[in-house]
Amino acid sequence: FNWTGNHTAAQVRNQADYDNCNTNATEITLYAVAGVRVPFTTEGFHYFICTVGTHCEQGQKVAFNVIAADESSAPRATLFSLSMFLSALAITIQAMSIAETIVYAER
C-alpha cells in the first residue's frame, strides 16, 4: 500500500468489521507507514480499511479474494501451438522478403 497524507491500512479480521468500518476490532493489524507490503499467505478474503477519521466510511477500504492458482487452466505450450506459431513466423518472414524484393526491383 502506498499513500500520501494522513492515512493507514488496517487489516481487519472479517467482513463484518470491514462492512462496519470497525476500527475497534480486537484482531486488527495496523500499518501506519506508506509503502507497506502485505504478503498473502492464505486463501480467502483479506480486508483492509483506513482508520483515520471517517475515511473508511467514505470508501477508503479494499477487500482481496486470494485463490490458489489452478494448474489445469494455466496456459501451456503444445506441439500444435508451437507449430502454428512457427508457421505464422515463416509466412511473415517470407512476406517481408517478397515485399523487399518488390521494392528493390522497382528501384
VMD Tcl script that builds the backbone (N, CA, C; Angstrom):
set m [mol new atoms 321]
animate dup $m
set s [atomselect $m all]
$s set {name element resname resid chain x y z} {
  {N N PHE 1 A 0.843 -1.178 0.000}
  {CA C PHE 1 A 0.000 0.000 0.000}
  {C C PHE 1 A 0.885 1.237 0.000}
  {N N ASN 2 A 0.580 2.140 -0.897}
  {CA C ASN 2 A 1.264 3.426 -0.942}
  {C C ASN 2 A 0.224 4.524 -0.822}
  {N N TRP 3 A 0.547 5.573 -0.098}
  {CA C TRP 3 A -0.370 6.698 0.012}
  {C C TRP 3 A 0.403 7.937 0.401}
  {N N THR 4 A -0.234 9.076 0.223}
  {CA C THR 4 A 0.294 10.339 0.717}
  {C C THR 4 A -0.753 10.905 1.659}
  {N N GLY 5 A -0.342 11.735 2.556}
  {CA C GLY 5 A -1.277 12.332 3.503}
  {C C GLY 5 A -1.469 11.452 4.721}
  {N N ASN 6 A -2.506 11.762 5.476}
  {CA C ASN 6 A -2.776 11.099 6.743}
  {C C ASN 6 A -3.724 9.922 6.534}
  {N N HIS 7 A -3.175 8.726 6.377}
  {CA C HIS 7 A -3.953 7.516 6.157}
  {C C HIS 7 A -3.299 6.339 6.872}
  {N N THR 8 A -4.005 5.240 6.898}
  {CA C THR 8 A -3.461 3.976 7.392}
  {C C THR 8 A -4.006 2.853 6.517}
  {N N ALA 9 A -3.437 1.698 6.681}
  {CA C ALA 9 A -4.004 0.478 6.101}
  {C C ALA 9 A -4.098 -0.491 7.275}
  {N N ALA 10 A -5.304 -0.792 7.664}
  {CA C ALA 10 A -5.518 -1.692 8.797}
  {C C ALA 10 A -6.208 -2.948 8.296}
  {N N GLN 11 A -5.600 -4.091 8.571}
  {CA C GLN 11 A -6.220 -5.352 8.172}
  {C C GLN 11 A -7.150 -5.803 9.289}
  {N N VAL 12 A -8.436 -5.919 8.929}
  {CA C VAL 12 A -9.417 -6.399 9.901}
  {C C VAL 12 A -9.705 -7.870 9.625}
  {N N ARG 13 A -10.212 -8.538 10.619}
  {CA C ARG 13 A -10.324 -9.992 10.584}
  {C C ARG 13 A -11.444 -10.539 9.710}
  {N N ASN 14 A -12.559 -9.825 9.610}
  {CA C ASN 14 A -13.705 -10.415 8.913}
  {C C ASN 14 A -14.499 -9.354 8.150}
  {N N GLN 15 A -15.466 -9.832 7.369}
  {CA C GLN 15 A -16.266 -8.946 6.540}
  {C C GLN 15 A -17.138 -8.009 7.373}
  {N N ALA 16 A -17.609 -8.468 8.529}
  {CA C ALA 16 A -18.445 -7.608 9.379}
  {C C ALA 16 A -17.657 -6.371 9.823}
  {N N ASP 17 A -16.405 -6.577 10.264}
  {CA C ASP 17 A -15.573 -5.438 10.668}
  {C C ASP 17 A -15.274 -4.534 9.470}
  {N N TYR 18 A -15.108 -5.138 8.310}
  {CA C TYR 18 A -14.866 -4.386 7.072}
  {C C TYR 18 A -16.106 -3.574 6.699}
  {N N ASP 19 A -17.257 -4.238 6.662}
  {CA C ASP 19 A -18.502 -3.566 6.281}
  {C C ASP 19 A -18.856 -2.432 7.233}
  {N N ASN 20 A -18.594 -2.639 8.530}
  {CA C ASN 20 A -18.947 -1.644 9.554}
  {C C ASN 20 A -17.818 -0.676 9.874}
  {N N CYS 21 A -16.706 -0.775 9.138}
  {CA C CYS 21 A -15.546 0.096 9.394}
  {C C CYS 21 A -15.158 0.067 10.867}
  {N N ASN 22 A -15.094 -1.112 11.432}
  {CA C ASN 22 A -14.822 -1.290 12.855}
  {C C ASN 22 A -13.340 -1.104 13.150}
  {N N THR 23 A -12.985 0.105 13.560}
  {CA C THR 23 A -11.586 0.387 13.905}
  {C C THR 23 A -11.251 -0.074 15.320}
  {N N ASN 24 A -12.247 -0.535 16.058}
  {CA C ASN 24 A -12.023 -1.043 17.412}
  {C C ASN 24 A -12.005 -2.569 17.453}
  {N N ALA 25 A -11.873 -3.198 16.299}
  {CA C ALA 25 A -11.867 -4.657 16.238}
  {C C ALA 25 A -10.736 -5.205 17.105}
  {N N THR 26 A -10.998 -6.350 17.726}
  {CA C THR 26 A -9.975 -6.934 18.603}
  {C C THR 26 A -8.795 -7.479 17.823}
  {N N GLU 27 A -9.052 -7.985 16.637}
  {CA C GLU 27 A -7.982 -8.532 15.801}
  {C C GLU 27 A -7.763 -7.591 14.620}
  {N N ILE 28 A -6.880 -6.621 14.794}
  {CA C ILE 28 A -6.611 -5.656 13.738}
  {C C ILE 28 A -5.095 -5.505 13.615}
  {N N THR 29 A -4.609 -5.472 12.387}
  {CA C THR 29 A -3.189 -5.248 12.147}
  {C C THR 29 A -3.075 -3.899 11.455}
  {N N LEU 30 A -2.454 -2.948 12.121}
  {CA C LEU 30 A -2.382 -1.575 11.639}
  {C C LEU 30 A -1.049 -1.313 10.961}
  {N N TYR 31 A -1.121 -0.794 9.750}
  {CA C TYR 31 A 0.059 -0.347 9.012}
  {C C TYR 31 A -0.077 1.159 8.856}
  {N N ALA 32 A 0.771 1.921 9.536}
  {CA C ALA 32 A 0.627 3.372 9.543}
  {C C ALA 32 A 1.672 4.071 8.676}
  {N N VAL 33 A 2.551 3.318 8.050}
  {CA C VAL 33 A 3.592 3.906 7.224}
  {C C VAL 33 A 3.355 3.496 5.771}
  {N N ALA 34 A 3.371 4.464 4.879}
  {CA C ALA 34 A 3.140 4.172 3.462}
  {C C ALA 34 A 4.252 3.303 2.901}
  {N N GLY 35 A 3.937 2.574 1.851}
  {CA C GLY 35 A 4.916 1.720 1.205}
  {C C GLY 35 A 4.997 0.340 1.822}
  {N N VAL 36 A 3.946 -0.048 2.520}
  {CA C VAL 36 A 3.956 -1.343 3.195}
  {C C VAL 36 A 3.553 -2.442 2.211}
  {N N ARG 37 A 4.192 -3.582 2.336}
  {CA C ARG 37 A 3.846 -4.759 1.529}
  {C C ARG 37 A 3.250 -5.793 2.463}
  {N N VAL 38 A 2.096 -6.286 2.071}
  {CA C VAL 38 A 1.408 -7.292 2.880}
  {C C VAL 38 A 1.349 -8.582 2.067}
  {N N PRO 39 A 2.138 -9.581 2.442}
  {CA C PRO 39 A 2.090 -10.840 1.683}
  {C C PRO 39 A 0.845 -11.641 2.047}
  {N N PHE 40 A 0.209 -12.205 1.049}
  {CA C PHE 40 A -0.943 -13.063 1.283}
  {C C PHE 40 A -0.444 -14.506 1.311}
  {N N THR 41 A -0.539 -15.131 2.464}
  {CA C THR 41 A -0.046 -16.500 2.615}
  {C C THR 41 A -1.174 -17.515 2.745}
  {N N THR 42 A -2.406 -17.024 2.792}
  {CA C THR 42 A -3.548 -17.925 2.892}
  {C C THR 42 A -4.609 -17.523 1.883}
  {N N GLU 43 A -5.391 -18.506 1.468}
  {CA C GLU 43 A -6.502 -18.230 0.565}
  {C C GLU 43 A -7.637 -17.580 1.360}
  {N N GLY 44 A -8.561 -16.989 0.618}
  {CA C GLY 44 A -9.722 -16.382 1.248}
  {C C GLY 44 A -9.679 -14.873 1.153}
  {N N PHE 45 A -10.673 -14.242 1.777}
  {CA C PHE 45 A -10.764 -12.785 1.737}
  {C C PHE 45 A -9.844 -12.154 2.769}
  {N N HIS 46 A -9.240 -11.043 2.370}
  {CA C HIS 46 A -8.384 -10.231 3.237}
  {C C HIS 46 A -8.931 -8.810 3.147}
  {N N TYR 47 A -9.265 -8.238 4.299}
  {CA C TYR 47 A -9.968 -6.955 4.351}
  {C C TYR 47 A -9.072 -5.865 4.940}
  {N N PHE 48 A -9.058 -4.693 4.308}
  {CA C PHE 48 A -8.252 -3.558 4.760}
  {C C PHE 48 A -9.114 -2.305 4.780}
  {N N ILE 49 A -8.943 -1.516 5.838}
  {CA C ILE 49 A -9.667 -0.252 5.974}
  {C C ILE 49 A -8.692 0.839 6.399}
  {N N CYS 50 A -9.064 2.085 6.146}
  {CA C CYS 50 A -8.312 3.221 6.684}
  {C C CYS 50 A -8.943 3.568 8.022}
  {N N THR 51 A -8.122 3.756 9.041}
  {CA C THR 51 A -8.643 4.023 10.392}
  {C C THR 51 A -8.647 5.503 10.753}
  {N N VAL 52 A -8.293 6.366 9.827}
  {CA C VAL 52 A -8.231 7.800 10.103}
  {C C VAL 52 A -9.615 8.412 9.929}
  {N N GLY 53 A -10.108 9.063 10.968}
  {CA C GLY 53 A -11.383 9.774 10.899}
  {C C GLY 53 A -12.502 8.941 10.303}
  {N N THR 54 A -13.176 9.499 9.309}
  {CA C THR 54 A -14.277 8.795 8.631}
  {C C THR 54 A -13.857 8.293 7.246}
  {N N HIS 55 A -12.557 8.122 7.044}
  {CA C HIS 55 A -12.069 7.698 5.732}
  {C C HIS 55 A -12.698 6.380 5.283}
  {N N CYS 56 A -12.798 5.418 6.182}
  {CA C CYS 56 A -13.379 4.125 5.824}
  {C C CYS 56 A -14.831 4.296 5.392}
  {N N GLU 57 A -15.596 5.052 6.159}
  {CA C GLU 57 A -16.996 5.284 5.826}
  {C C GLU 57 A -17.137 5.989 4.474}
  {N N GLN 58 A -16.116 6.743 4.084}
  {CA C GLN 58 A -16.125 7.445 2.803}
  {C C GLN 58 A -15.636 6.548 1.663}
  {N N GLY 59 A -15.318 5.293 1.976}
  {CA C GLY 59 A -14.956 4.342 0.931}
  {C C GLY 59 A -13.494 3.963 0.837}
  {N N GLN 60 A -12.681 4.428 1.769}
  {CA C GLN 60 A -11.267 4.087 1.717}
  {C C GLN 60 A -11.051 2.740 2.391}
  {N N LYS 61 A -11.403 1.700 1.647}
  {CA C LYS 61 A -11.235 0.330 2.105}
  {C C LYS 61 A -11.167 -0.565 0.884}
  {N N VAL 62 A -10.572 -1.734 1.068}
  {CA C VAL 62 A -10.429 -2.664 -0.047}
  {C C VAL 62 A -10.414 -4.089 0.483}
  {N N ALA 63 A -11.004 -5.001 -0.306}
  {CA C ALA 63 A -11.011 -6.421 0.043}
  {C C ALA 63 A -10.384 -7.197 -1.110}
  {N N PHE 64 A -9.534 -8.147 -0.777}
  {CA C PHE 64 A -8.894 -9.010 -1.761}
  {C C PHE 64 A -9.355 -10.437 -1.535}
  {N N ASN 65 A -9.683 -11.136 -2.606}
  {CA C ASN 65 A -10.019 -12.553 -2.518}
  {C C ASN 65 A -8.856 -13.330 -3.121}
  {N N VAL 66 A -8.108 -14.004 -2.276}
  {CA C VAL 66 A -6.929 -14.749 -2.712}
  {C C VAL 66 A -7.347 -16.184 -2.985}
  {N N ILE 67 A -7.042 -16.639 -4.202}
  {CA C ILE 67 A -7.369 -18.012 -4.578}
  {C C ILE 67 A -6.107 -18.701 -5.082}
  {N N ALA 68 A -6.082 -20.013 -4.962}
  {CA C ALA 68 A -4.943 -20.787 -5.437}
  {C C ALA 68 A -4.964 -20.823 -6.955}
  {N N ALA 69 A -3.791 -20.817 -7.534}
  {CA C ALA 69 A -3.698 -20.936 -8.988}
  {C C ALA 69 A -4.159 -22.322 -9.392}
  {N N ASP 70 A -4.965 -22.364 -10.431}
  {CA C ASP 70 A -5.453 -23.633 -10.953}
  {C C ASP 70 A -4.489 -24.101 -12.032}
  {N N GLU 71 A -3.678 -25.065 -11.705}
  {CA C GLU 71 A -2.655 -25.547 -12.629}
  {C C GLU 71 A -3.256 -26.072 -13.925}
  {N N SER 72 A -4.462 -26.629 -13.871}
  {CA C SER 72 A -5.062 -27.201 -15.071}
  {C C SER 72 A -5.480 -26.138 -16.072}
  {N N SER 73 A -5.724 -24.908 -15.604}
  {CA C SER 73 A -6.152 -23.859 -16.524}
  {C C SER 73 A -5.005 -22.946 -16.936}
  {N N ALA 74 A -3.813 -23.225 -16.439}
  {CA C ALA 74 A -2.671 -22.399 -16.812}
  {C C ALA 74 A -2.336 -22.622 -18.282}
  {N N PRO 75 A -1.972 -21.550 -18.989}
  {CA C PRO 75 A -1.645 -21.724 -20.404}
  {C C PRO 75 A -0.420 -22.619 -20.554}
  {N N ARG 76 A -0.493 -23.524 -21.512}
  {CA C ARG 76 A 0.620 -24.426 -21.771}
  {C C ARG 76 A 0.906 -24.453 -23.261}
  {N N ALA 77 A 2.185 -24.466 -23.561}
  {CA C ALA 77 A 2.567 -24.594 -24.959}
  {C C ALA 77 A 2.387 -26.049 -25.371}
  {N N THR 78 A 1.753 -26.238 -26.499}
  {CA C THR 78 A 1.590 -27.585 -27.035}
  {C C THR 78 A 2.359 -27.661 -28.346}
  {N N LEU 79 A 2.562 -28.854 -28.819}
  {CA C LEU 79 A 3.238 -29.033 -30.093}
  {C C LEU 79 A 2.456 -28.335 -31.205}
  {N N PHE 80 A 1.126 -28.406 -31.147}
  {CA C PHE 80 A 0.295 -27.753 -32.156}
  {C C PHE 80 A 0.478 -26.236 -32.103}
  {N N SER 81 A 0.408 -25.644 -30.909}
  {CA C SER 81 A 0.527 -24.190 -30.820}
  {C C SER 81 A 1.920 -23.734 -31.241}
  {N N LEU 82 A 2.937 -24.523 -30.918}
  {CA C LEU 82 A 4.293 -24.177 -31.337}
  {C C LEU 82 A 4.420 -24.249 -32.858}
  {N N SER 83 A 3.857 -25.287 -33.472}
  {CA C SER 83 A 3.945 -25.407 -34.933}
  {C C SER 83 A 3.158 -24.288 -35.617}
  {N N MET 84 A 2.017 -23.885 -35.049}
  {CA C MET 84 A 1.242 -22.780 -35.621}
  {C C MET 84 A 2.027 -21.474 -35.529}
  {N N PHE 85 A 2.695 -21.256 -34.400}
  {CA C PHE 85 A 3.494 -20.044 -34.235}
  {C C PHE 85 A 4.639 -20.023 -35.248}
  {N N LEU 86 A 5.342 -21.147 -35.390}
  {CA C LEU 86 A 6.461 -21.197 -36.326}
  {C C LEU 86 A 5.992 -21.028 -37.764}
  {N N SER 87 A 4.836 -21.585 -38.104}
  {CA C SER 87 A 4.280 -21.410 -39.451}
  {C C SER 87 A 3.966 -19.947 -39.713}
  {N N ALA 88 A 3.326 -19.286 -38.753}
  {CA C ALA 88 A 2.999 -17.867 -38.908}
  {C C ALA 88 A 4.265 -17.036 -39.024}
  {N N LEU 89 A 5.296 -17.382 -38.260}
  {CA C LEU 89 A 6.566 -16.667 -38.327}
  {C C LEU 89 A 7.204 -16.848 -39.699}
  {N N ALA 90 A 7.178 -18.063 -40.215}
  {CA C ALA 90 A 7.758 -18.328 -41.535}
  {C C ALA 90 A 7.024 -17.556 -42.620}
  {N N ILE 91 A 5.699 -17.513 -42.546}
  {CA C ILE 91 A 4.906 -16.769 -43.533}
  {C C ILE 91 A 5.229 -15.288 -43.463}
  {N N THR 92 A 5.367 -14.755 -42.256}
  {CA C THR 92 A 5.691 -13.334 -42.074}
  {C C THR 92 A 7.055 -13.024 -42.656}
  {N N ILE 93 A 8.036 -13.869 -42.384}
  {CA C ILE 93 A 9.390 -13.650 -42.910}
  {C C ILE 93 A 9.383 -13.728 -44.427}
  {N N GLN 94 A 8.664 -14.703 -44.978}
  {CA C GLN 94 A 8.584 -14.845 -46.430}
  {C C GLN 94 A 7.909 -13.622 -47.057}
  {N N ALA 95 A 6.841 -13.135 -46.436}
  {CA C ALA 95 A 6.144 -11.959 -46.950}
  {C C ALA 95 A 7.041 -10.733 -46.908}
  {N N MET 96 A 7.822 -10.596 -45.851}
  {CA C MET 96 A 8.746 -9.468 -45.748}
  {C C MET 96 A 9.811 -9.555 -46.833}
  {N N SER 97 A 10.281 -10.750 -47.099}
  {CA C SER 97 A 11.297 -10.959 -48.123}
  {C C SER 97 A 10.756 -10.616 -49.507}
  {N N ILE 98 A 9.520 -11.037 -49.782}
  {CA C ILE 98 A 8.892 -10.730 -51.074}
  {C C ILE 98 A 8.694 -9.230 -51.220}
  {N N ALA 99 A 8.216 -8.578 -50.173}
  {CA C ALA 99 A 7.997 -7.125 -50.219}
  {C C ALA 99 A 9.312 -6.401 -50.452}
  {N N GLU 100 A 10.385 -6.850 -49.836}
  {CA C GLU 100 A 11.685 -6.220 -50.024}
  {C C GLU 100 A 12.163 -6.423 -51.462}
  {N N THR 101 A 11.924 -7.600 -52.022}
  {CA C THR 101 A 12.312 -7.885 -53.405}
  {C C THR 101 A 11.551 -6.979 -54.359}
  {N N ILE 102 A 10.268 -6.777 -54.126}
  {CA C ILE 102 A 9.454 -5.918 -54.977}
  {C C ILE 102 A 9.950 -4.475 -54.914}
  {N N VAL 103 A 10.225 -4.004 -53.722}
  {CA C VAL 103 A 10.739 -2.634 -53.558}
  {C C VAL 103 A 12.068 -2.497 -54.264}
  {N N TYR 104 A 12.941 -3.490 -54.120}
  {CA C TYR 104 A 14.265 -3.443 -54.740}
  {C C TYR 104 A 14.141 -3.455 -56.260}
  {N N ALA 105 A 13.222 -4.265 -56.777}
  {CA C ALA 105 A 13.039 -4.381 -58.227}
  {C C ALA 105 A 12.488 -3.083 -58.822}
  {N N GLU 106 A 11.734 -2.319 -58.046}
  {CA C GLU 106 A 11.148 -1.081 -58.548}
  {C C GLU 106 A 12.152 0.046 -58.598}
  {N N ARG 107 A 13.253 -0.087 -57.921}
  {CA C ARG 107 A 14.252 0.991 -57.904}
  {C C ARG 107 A 14.960 1.057 -59.165}
}
mol reanalyze $m
mol bondsrecalc $m
mol representation Tube
mol addrep $m
